[in-house]
Each structure stands twice: as structure tokens, then as C-alpha cells.
Amino acid sequence: MLSNPSAAQCDSCLRPLPQQGTPVLRVLFPTGELKVSVGQHLVLGRDAGQSPVAATFTQYDNVSRRHSTVWLDPSGTAWVRDEGSTNGTFVNGERLPRGVEAPLRDGDQLRLAADVTGTVQLK
């Protein structure tokens, strides 16, 4: 029994408690960390007019202007969809067909084109 339901650790053993709350999708790329909240769709690509995180990818010519989209649905499941990129979107080495939505899990590797790989974190 917890005396403080919002406590970060157990009162008696001091172990960390699992935190409940709103899940967040993070994708850690070498050039920056992207954060996506529940209900938000984030376009990944080099075109600043279509992707608010274009600066993360501008140095990579093989990433399309509108490469893929990631989002977090209300149940906390993360998703990715290839938006018809020239050089492909890959989850753990498997290329996604154009327009197909694929779930992302904590620890997955999300790769855009040949050389832009990010690690998925779900918390």
C-alpha cells in the first residue's frame, strides 16, 4: 500500500515504481532526438515546409523531402508509415512498402534511406 500514489519510489524498499501517465515516443537519431506525443503525427524529411524537424535530416541527400511519418495513437502504440520515399524506410532492417503502417516497439531501429538510423524509445 502506497502512502503517496504519485510517488516515484517505494516507501519501504526505495525501489523505483513504474510510472503511469501519458506515453511519449522518442526517436534518437545521431543528429537529434525527436519527441512525439499521443495524437501527434510527425513527418520526417528534409523539406522544412512539410517537416518541422527537417534540420535533423538536411545533411542527408538520400532522405526524401517527405520521407515517412511517425505517430503515437491513443492506446500508446507507436507507428511509422513510408510516404513514398525514394530510398525506403526500414524497421529493424525490413523495408516498409509505400503507404504501409507498421508498429514500432521500444528498442526498434528506424532507418531512413541507407545511413540515417534512429533508436525508438517508448516511455
ABEGO torsion letter per residue (X at the ends): XBABAABABBAAAGBBBBBBEBBBBBBBBAAEBBBBBBGBBBBBEABAAABAAAAAAAABAABBABABBBBBBAAGBBBBBBAGBAAEBBBGGBBBBBGBBBBBBBGBBBBBEAABBBBBBBX
